[in-house]
Amino acid sequence: MLLNCYSKCDVNGVSNTGGLTGFERYAVATTCYASGYVIGTTNVGGLFGNDSGTTTNCYYNKDISGKTANEAGADNWNDYGTPLVAADMNQQASYTGF
């Protein structure tokens, strides 16, 4: 279980590359966020590179991560979690459940 966690680091990988974790398998992620830049080749995401678990109230900074919500599927980009713009990442009201 991932609960009340965050990551502010930049990540550069190849496969299963995410701002919080690379591969969240069968886990439950609740009230988490990631705000770093993410670069990868396969299964890449602002929050998780690959996710087969349950995600609730989790967010990533789509401006800093280098991708936007409408790019889901492009370049193997995954939109697990809720994408927020940088300005909204600084507003408590943006984080449901925190």
PyRosetta script that sets phi, psi and omega in degrees:
from pyrosetta import init, pose_from_sequence

init()
pose = pose_from_sequence("MLLNCYSKCDVNGVSNTGGLTGFERYAVATTCYASGYVIGTTNVGGLFGNDSGTTTNCYYNKDISGKTANEAGADNWNDYGTPLVAADMNQQASYTGF")
pose.set_psi(1, 133.8)
pose.set_omega(1, 172.9)
pose.set_phi(2, -106.7)
pose.set_psi(2, 116.5)
pose.set_omega(2, -175.0)
pose.set_phi(3, -134.4)
pose.set_psi(3, 127.3)
pose.set_omega(3, 176.7)
pose.set_phi(4, 53.9)
pose.set_psi(4, 54.3)
pose.set_omega(4, -177.1)
pose.set_phi(5, -124.3)
pose.set_psi(5, 162.8)
pose.set_omega(5, 178.5)
pose.set_phi(6, -153.4)
pose.set_psi(6, 163.4)
pose.set_omega(6, 174.3)
pose.set_phi(7, -143.0)
pose.set_psi(7, 134.8)
pose.set_omega(7, 177.2)
pose.set_phi(8, -117.2)
pose.set_psi(8, 11.4)
pose.set_omega(8, -175.4)
pose.set_phi(9, -89.2)
pose.set_psi(9, 157.5)
pose.set_omega(9, 173.0)
pose.set_phi(10, -86.5)
pose.set_psi(10, 143.1)
pose.set_omega(10, -176.7)
pose.set_phi(11, -128.4)
pose.set_psi(11, 133.1)
pose.set_omega(11, 176.9)
pose.set_phi(12, -130.1)
pose.set_psi(12, 115.2)
pose.set_omega(12, -177.6)
pose.set_phi(13, -144.5)
pose.set_psi(13, -169.3)
pose.set_omega(13, -180.0)
pose.set_phi(14, -110.3)
pose.set_psi(14, -66.6)
pose.set_omega(14, -176.8)
pose.set_phi(15, -119.7)
pose.set_psi(15, 147.1)
pose.set_omega(15, 180.0)
pose.set_phi(16, 52.9)
pose.set_psi(16, 60.0)
pose.set_omega(16, -175.9)
pose.set_phi(17, -112.7)
pose.set_psi(17, 120.8)
pose.set_omega(17, -179.6)
pose.set_phi(18, -138.8)
pose.set_psi(18, 161.2)
pose.set_omega(18, -179.5)
pose.set_phi(19, -69.1)
pose.set_psi(19, -28.2)
pose.set_omega(19, 178.4)
pose.set_phi(20, -107.4)
pose.set_psi(20, -53.0)
pose.set_omega(20, 174.9)
pose.set_phi(21, -141.1)
pose.set_psi(21, 157.8)
pose.set_omega(21, 177.2)
pose.set_phi(22, -78.5)
pose.set_psi(22, -45.9)
pose.set_omega(22, -176.1)
pose.set_phi(23, -140.8)
pose.set_psi(23, 109.4)
pose.set_omega(23, 177.6)
pose.set_phi(24, -98.6)
pose.set_psi(24, 98.9)
pose.set_omega(24, -175.0)
pose.set_phi(25, -103.6)
pose.set_psi(25, 115.8)
pose.set_omega(25, 177.0)
pose.set_phi(26, 59.3)
pose.set_psi(26, 16.8)
pose.set_omega(26, -179.5)
pose.set_phi(27, -92.2)
pose.set_psi(27, 166.9)
pose.set_omega(27, 174.7)
pose.set_phi(28, -113.3)
pose.set_psi(28, 122.6)
pose.set_omega(28, 178.3)
pose.set_phi(29, -113.8)
pose.set_psi(29, 123.8)
pose.set_omega(29, -177.8)
pose.set_phi(30, -134.6)
pose.set_psi(30, 135.7)
pose.set_omega(30, 179.6)
pose.set_phi(31, 47.6)
pose.set_psi(31, 65.6)
pose.set_omega(31, 178.6)
pose.set_phi(32, -128.9)
pose.set_psi(32, 157.7)
pose.set_omega(32, 173.0)
pose.set_phi(33, -150.4)
pose.set_psi(33, 158.6)
pose.set_omega(33, 176.1)
pose.set_phi(34, -136.5)
pose.set_psi(34, 139.6)
pose.set_omega(34, -176.0)
pose.set_phi(35, -130.3)
pose.set_psi(35, 11.5)
pose.set_omega(35, -178.4)
pose.set_phi(36, -93.2)
pose.set_psi(36, 170.3)
pose.set_omega(36, 177.5)
pose.set_phi(37, -79.9)
pose.set_psi(37, 134.9)
pose.set_omega(37, -176.7)
pose.set_phi(38, -123.2)
pose.set_psi(38, 127.8)
pose.set_omega(38, 177.5)
pose.set_phi(39, -127.4)
pose.set_psi(39, 133.3)
pose.set_omega(39, 177.8)
pose.set_phi(40, -165.5)
pose.set_psi(40, 179.5)
pose.set_omega(40, -176.8)
pose.set_phi(41, -109.5)
pose.set_psi(41, -47.4)
pose.set_omega(41, -176.3)
pose.set_phi(42, -128.7)
pose.set_psi(42, 135.9)
pose.set_omega(42, -179.4)
pose.set_phi(43, 53.4)
pose.set_psi(43, 73.0)
pose.set_omega(43, -176.5)
pose.set_phi(44, -118.0)
pose.set_psi(44, 140.3)
pose.set_omega(44, 178.2)
pose.set_phi(45, -156.4)
pose.set_psi(45, 154.2)
pose.set_omega(45, 179.0)
pose.set_phi(46, -64.4)
pose.set_psi(46, -30.0)
pose.set_omega(46, 179.4)
pose.set_phi(47, -108.3)
pose.set_psi(47, -58.1)
pose.set_omega(47, 179.2)
pose.set_phi(48, -127.8)
pose.set_psi(48, 142.3)
pose.set_omega(48, 175.0)
pose.set_phi(49, -74.5)
pose.set_psi(49, -38.2)
pose.set_omega(49, 179.5)
pose.set_phi(50, -146.8)
pose.set_psi(50, 136.3)
pose.set_omega(50, -173.4)
pose.set_phi(51, -141.7)
pose.set_psi(51, 118.7)
pose.set_omega(51, 173.5)
pose.set_phi(52, -118.5)
pose.set_psi(52, 15.5)
pose.set_omega(52, -179.7)
pose.set_phi(53, -104.4)
pose.set_psi(53, -157.3)
pose.set_omega(53, -179.3)
pose.set_phi(54, -112.3)
pose.set_psi(54, 130.4)
pose.set_omega(54, -178.8)
pose.set_phi(55, -120.2)
pose.set_psi(55, 123.9)
pose.set_omega(55, -179.5)
pose.set_phi(56, -132.3)
pose.set_psi(56, 128.5)
pose.set_omega(56, 177.3)
pose.set_phi(57, 54.1)
pose.set_psi(57, 48.3)
pose.set_omega(57, 177.9)
pose.set_phi(58, -120.1)
pose.set_psi(58, 143.3)
pose.set_omega(58, -170.2)
pose.set_phi(59, -137.6)
pose.set_psi(59, 156.2)
pose.set_omega(59, 171.3)
pose.set_phi(60, -142.3)
pose.set_psi(60, 154.4)
pose.set_omega(60, -178.8)
pose.set_phi(61, -84.3)
pose.set_psi(61, 104.7)
pose.set_omega(61, -176.5)
pose.set_phi(62, -72.2)
pose.set_psi(62, -21.0)
pose.set_omega(62, 177.2)
pose.set_phi(63, -73.9)
pose.set_psi(63, -48.3)
pose.set_omega(63, -177.9)
pose.set_phi(64, -74.9)
pose.set_psi(64, -34.6)
pose.set_omega(64, -178.1)
pose.set_phi(65, -69.6)
pose.set_psi(65, -14.5)
pose.set_omega(65, 174.8)
pose.set_phi(66, 91.0)
pose.set_psi(66, 1.5)
pose.set_omega(66, 179.5)
pose.set_phi(67, -129.8)
pose.set_psi(67, 157.8)
pose.set_omega(67, 175.8)
pose.set_phi(68, -117.6)
pose.set_psi(68, 163.4)
pose.set_omega(68, -175.2)
pose.set_phi(69, -58.1)
pose.set_psi(69, -34.0)
pose.set_omega(69, -177.4)
pose.set_phi(70, -77.8)
pose.set_psi(70, 2.0)
pose.set_omega(70, 177.6)
pose.set_phi(71, -97.8)
pose.set_psi(71, 11.4)
pose.set_omega(71, -179.7)
pose.set_phi(72, -54.7)
pose.set_psi(72, 132.3)
pose.set_omega(72, -179.9)
pose.set_phi(73, 91.5)
pose.set_psi(73, -27.0)
pose.set_omega(73, 178.5)
pose.set_phi(74, -73.7)
pose.set_psi(74, 133.8)
pose.set_omega(74, 179.3)
pose.set_phi(75, 55.6)
pose.set_psi(75, 32.8)
pose.set_omega(75, -179.8)
pose.set_phi(76, 59.9)
pose.set_psi(76, 31.8)
pose.set_omega(76, 179.5)
pose.set_phi(77, -83.9)
pose.set_psi(77, 132.6)
pose.set_omega(77, -179.8)
pose.set_phi(78, -109.8)
pose.set_psi(78, 137.9)
pose.set_omega(78, 178.4)
pose.set_phi(79, -105.3)
pose.set_psi(79, 58.8)
pose.set_omega(79, 172.9)
pose.set_phi(80, -78.7)
pose.set_psi(80, 134.4)
pose.set_omega(80, -175.1)
pose.set_phi(81, 87.9)
pose.set_psi(81, -176.6)
pose.set_omega(81, -177.5)
pose.set_phi(82, -105.7)
pose.set_psi(82, 121.7)
pose.set_omega(82, 178.0)
pose.set_phi(83, -77.8)
pose.set_psi(83, 136.6)
pose.set_omega(83, 176.1)
pose.set_phi(84, -127.0)
pose.set_psi(84, 148.7)
pose.set_omega(84, 172.8)
pose.set_phi(85, -76.5)
pose.set_psi(85, 161.0)
pose.set_omega(85, -175.2)
pose.set_phi(86, -54.9)
pose.set_psi(86, -42.8)
pose.set_omega(86, -179.2)
pose.set_phi(87, -61.5)
pose.set_psi(87, -38.1)
pose.set_omega(87, 179.6)
pose.set_phi(88, -73.5)
pose.set_psi(88, -25.7)
pose.set_omega(88, 177.7)
pose.set_phi(89, -65.0)
pose.set_psi(89, -20.9)
pose.set_omega(89, -180.0)
pose.set_phi(90, -94.1)
pose.set_psi(90, 7.1)
pose.set_omega(90, -178.2)
pose.set_phi(91, -114.6)
pose.set_psi(91, 118.9)
pose.set_omega(91, -179.8)
pose.set_phi(92, -54.0)
pose.set_psi(92, -36.1)
pose.set_omega(92, -177.7)
pose.set_phi(93, -63.1)
pose.set_psi(93, -17.8)
pose.set_omega(93, 179.6)
pose.set_phi(94, -74.1)
pose.set_psi(94, -19.0)
pose.set_omega(94, -172.6)
pose.set_phi(95, -101.8)
pose.set_psi(95, 91.2)
pose.set_omega(95, 177.2)
pose.set_phi(96, -67.0)
pose.set_psi(96, 133.3)
pose.set_omega(96, 176.1)
pose.set_phi(97, 87.9)
pose.set_psi(97, -4.9)
pose.set_omega(97, 179.3)
pose.set_phi(98, -84.1)
pose.dump_pdb("model.pdb")
